[in-house]
Structures are given as structure tokens and as C-alpha cells.
Amino acid sequence: MTALLSDRPATPAAFPSHRRVTAYVAGGLDGVLRVVSMLRGRGYKVRDLSVQVCDGVVESAVSCTVALTAAETTLLVQRLRRRPAVVSADEV
């Protein structure tokens, strides 16, 4: 008997789950707005979003939780890293 691809259980990475991504941005609130605009423009369904902008600090933090697969999370982190305002981005 030959097992079909549909007979195999899907790997956990294939299912969307809530994943937390943090980006550190330069430019204060302008940098934060660029990241948030990218999330909105790309249609990411953000479950929660937190922003930390402190006066006198070079970098601000943008953290969000989004329902994504592992591959989609990797793509989001890559997209964030390509933004000029983003200093670094990682899945937490």
C-alpha cells in the first residue's frame, strides 16, 4: 500500500500559531510608524502590538504577536530587516 501525501500528518510548523516578533528601530516614532505601516500594508493580522519609545535612546522597540507558520515568520523577519529604519529583528 502506498501512503499518499495527504495521509501523512502535517508538521507543527505547517500550522499557524501565535508568534512574537520584535524589531528594534532607529528614528524614534517615525521608525516605529514605518514598521507598523508595513505590517498593515502587508495585511498581517496583528493580535497585539507594543511599542517602547524612550526620549534620548537611539533605538525603539516594536513587538507584535501574529498568527503565522514558521515559514511566514521567517519571511516577516526578513521583510523587517530590509526596512531602512530597522536595526535588528528577531522572533522572540
C-alpha positions in Angstrom: 0.0 0.0 0.0 1.3 3.4 -0.9 0.9 6.3 1.5 -0.4 9.5 0.0 1.0 12.8 0.9 -2.4 13.7 2.4 -2.3 10.6 4.6 0.7 11.9 6.5 0.2 14.2 9.5 1.2 17.7 8.9 4.2 19.0 10.8 3.5 21.6 13.6 5.5 24.2 11.6 2.8 24.0 8.9 0.1 25.3 11.2 -0.2 28.9 12.1 0.5 29.7 15.7 0.9 32.9 17.7 4.4 34.0 17.2 6.1 37.1 18.8 8.4 39.2 16.7 10.4 42.2 17.9 12.1 44.8 15.8 14.5 47.4 17.1 14.2 50.6 15.0 16.1 53.9 14.7 14.4 57.2 14.1 12.1 57.2 17.1 8.4 57.4 16.4 9.0 57.8 12.6 10.8 54.4 12.6 8.1 52.8 14.6 5.4 54.1 12.2 7.3 52.7 9.2 7.2 49.2 10.8 3.6 49.5 11.8 2.7 50.7 8.3 4.5 47.8 6.7 2.6 45.3 8.9 -0.7 47.0 8.0 0.1 47.3 4.3 1.1 43.6 4.0 -2.2 42.6 5.8 -0.6 40.9 8.8 -3.3 40.1 11.4 -1.6 41.5 14.5 -3.0 40.1 17.7 -1.2 42.6 20.0 1.3 45.3 19.5 3.6 47.1 21.9 5.9 50.0 21.3 8.7 51.3 23.5 10.0 54.8 22.6 12.2 56.5 25.2 13.5 60.0 25.0 17.3 60.1 24.5 17.6 56.5 23.4 18.8 55.7 19.9 16.7 52.6 19.4 13.0 52.0 19.9 11.3 48.5 20.2 8.3 47.3 18.3 6.9 43.9 19.4 3.9 42.2 18.0 2.2 38.8 18.1 0.9 37.5 14.8 -0.6 34.1 13.8 1.9 32.7 11.3 3.5 29.5 10.2 7.2 29.0 10.7 7.9 29.9 7.1 5.7 33.0 7.3 7.5 34.1 10.4 10.9 33.8 8.7 9.5 35.9 5.8 8.2 38.6 8.2 11.6 38.8 9.9 13.4 39.1 6.6 11.0 41.8 5.5 11.5 43.8 8.7 15.3 43.5 8.3 15.1 45.0 4.8 13.4 48.2 6.2 15.9 51.1 6.4 14.7 52.1 9.9 15.1 48.6 11.3 18.4 47.9 13.2 17.5 44.3 14.0 14.5 42.0 14.0 14.0 38.5 15.5 11.4 36.0 16.5 11.2 36.0 20.3 
